[in-house]
Amino acid sequence: MLLSLVLHTYSMRYVLPAAVMMGTAPTYMLAWGAWRLLSAVLPARFYREVDDRLYTIYQSMVLFFFENYTGVQVGKMEGIATSVVLCQHSMAASLVHLNTVIIYGDLPKNKENVVYLSNHQCTVDWIIADMLAIRQNALGHVRYVLKDGLKWLPLYGWYFSQHGGVYVKRSAKFNEKEMREKLRAQMKAETPMYLVIFPEGTRYNPEIPKVIADSQSFAEKEGLAVLKHVLTPRVKATHVAIDTMKDYLDAVYDVTVAYEGTVDHKGQRKLAPSMTEFLSKECPRVHIFIDRIELKDIPEEQMYMRRWLHERFEIKDKLLIEFYDAKDSKRRNKFPGKSVHSKLSLKKSLPSLLFLGGLTASMLLTESGRKLYVKTWIYGTLFGCLWVSIKP
């Protein structure tokens, strides 16, 4: 019975990080809202600088749970960035709960203005971008191109838009003019840009085979290579982002993510882990391949960029075929490269947790603070929904 209790408690490891990440949201929004009001009469550049610092604090706290709390280690290879941690399949190791992130590629040490292109399988993909950005001291610069429906998320939906995120609709409803205007406004304000785009438009989900089949049928119809482990990418948002900011960007990061253990005994892909599963599973290894691409190597015309983007996803597909399906078992479950050990310093994540956690706890200790906390959730959500329904 004691063993069952221990195992049950271990399986609920995600409760603490979920409670803290969600529980500190009103505190964060109050701090950000106060700055938003104070900066109303200041140039947009000043607002962005402090907003990026605030965002860094919150996301650093998030990374505490995804790296330090779970034991993720991220390091650099000889010539290629990477890390690896060995998981022992014993009860003792299970209770230590190590996650492993293995990164390959040419990730620069210094921050850059970039468009970040990645395959998309689950909600953890969002965190992968943060893991890479913090190692370039660019965490506060991360902004997303998001599906339009996400703007209705309580508190977060409105804030992502204010932080520079761009909400887009699919296909014929895609508003190119609106996206260009928002990106130009950010360039005018000299906003640092780490713009994350998932060109597939939706997640690769093996449990919804129709989406995969439709994507492959479309590629075949258009005379494009049929892809197995990724969906046919959509070019509109990528083209608008790169074309609008071509004189502002330093590079494009082409990122391929693979989650180990997402193949069943028959060799078929399984669903990638959700955030909850990532925070509570034993050793969910994540492999990340990064290719830094110069702007001069990317076609400007949308028609040619579409072909280029599909070719990039062909490269991703070949990497993932090798990762999941290699006949030689020694080549499976890894991308090319050797590793050395490293991990995110607690100095980059723990202070943010203590700061936001302390502010939230202080607020909840008083009756007036608790009322303000609840009102922030309620009225902040209502105001945010009203705002995003009126403005893009």
C-alpha positions, 0 to 999 in steps of 0.5 A, a space after each residue: 500500500 505504501 508503494 502504491 501511495 509513493 507511485 501515485 504521488 510520483 505520478 502526480 508530480 505535474 500538480 505542483 508546477 501546474 498550480 504554480 504556473 497557473 497560480 502566479 498568472 494573476 500576479 504576473 498580469 497585475 505587474 505587467 498591467 501596472 507597467 502597461 499603464 505607466 508606459 502609456 505615455 512613453 515610446 513603445 521601445 521602453 514598454 517593450 524593453 520592460 515587457 521582455 524582462 517581465 516575460 523572461 521572469 515568468 518563462 524562466 519560472 516555467 523552465 525551472 519546472 521543465 528543466 531543473 524540477 524534472 532534471 532536464 540537462 541541455 549541453 553542447 557538443 564538440 562543434 554541435 550543441 547537445 546534451 544527454 543524461 542516462 536514465 537507469 530503469 530502476 525504482 530509484 531512478 524513477 523517483 529521481 525522474 530525469 528528463 533528457 533533452 538532446 540538442 544538435 546543430 548550430 545554435 549561436 551563443 549570442 541573441 539574434 533576430 530570427 524566425 524559428 521554424 519547427 515541426 509541431 507535435 504537442 504543447 511541449 514544442 512551445 517550451 522547446 523554443 524557450 529552452 533554446 532562447 534562454 541559452 542565447 539570453 533571448 528568452 524575453 524575445 520569444 513571440 509566437 504566430 498562433 492559431 486564432 482560437 488561442 486568443 480566447 485563453 484566459 489571461 494568456 490569450 490577450 497577453 500573448 497578443 500584447 507581447 507581440 504574438 500574432 494570431 492568424 486564421 487558416 487558408 482563405 481567412 488568413 489576413 496578410 495585411 494584418 500580420 504585416 502591419 503588426 510586424 512592421 509596428 514591432 520593427 518600428 519599435 525596435 522590438 527584438 524578434 524570436 518569432 516562433 512559427 509552426 508551418 504545419 498549421 496543426 499538430 502531427 497526431 497519429 491518432 487522427 490519421 485523416 489529417 495526415 492522409 489529407 496532408 499527403 494527398 495534398 502534397 501528391 496533388 501539388 507534385 510535392 514530396 509526400 512526407 511521412 513524419 511531418 505534415 505538408 507545411 503551409 507557407 503563408 505565415 512564413 513568407 509574410 514574416 520573412 518577407 516583412 522582416 528580411 532587413 531586420 532578421 539575422 537568420 532563420 532557425 530550422 528546428 526539428 524535434 523528436 520525442 523518444 518513446 513515441 513508437 509502439 511495438 509495431 514501429 508505429 508513431 504514437 502521440 507525443 507527450 503533453 505538458 502534463 505527461 512531460 512533467 510526470 513521465 519517466 525519462 521522456 527524452 527530447 531530441 532537437 536538431 537546429 539548422 541556422 539558415 542565412 537569409 540570402 539562401 531563402 527565396 523571396 518570391 512566395 512560389 519559390 519559398 513554398 518549394 524551399 519550405 517543403 524541401 526543408 520539411 523533406 530534410 526534417 522527414 528524412 531525419 525523423 525517418 532515420 530517428 524512428 525507422 532506421 534498420 540499424 537499431 544503433 542509429 535509432 532514437 538519435 540524430 547525428 552527433 556526440 555529447 557532453 553534459 551541461 544543464 541550465 543553471 538554477 541562477 537563471 530559473 530559481 530566482 524567478 520562481 521565488 519572486 513570483 511565488 513570493 508575490 503570489 503568496 503575499 497577496 493570498 495572505 490577506 483578504 484584500 489580496 485574495 479579492 484582488 487575485 480573484 477579480 484579476 482572474 475574472 475581470 482580466 479574462 473578460 477584458 482580454 476576451 473583449 479586447 481580442 474580439 475588437 483588435 487583432 
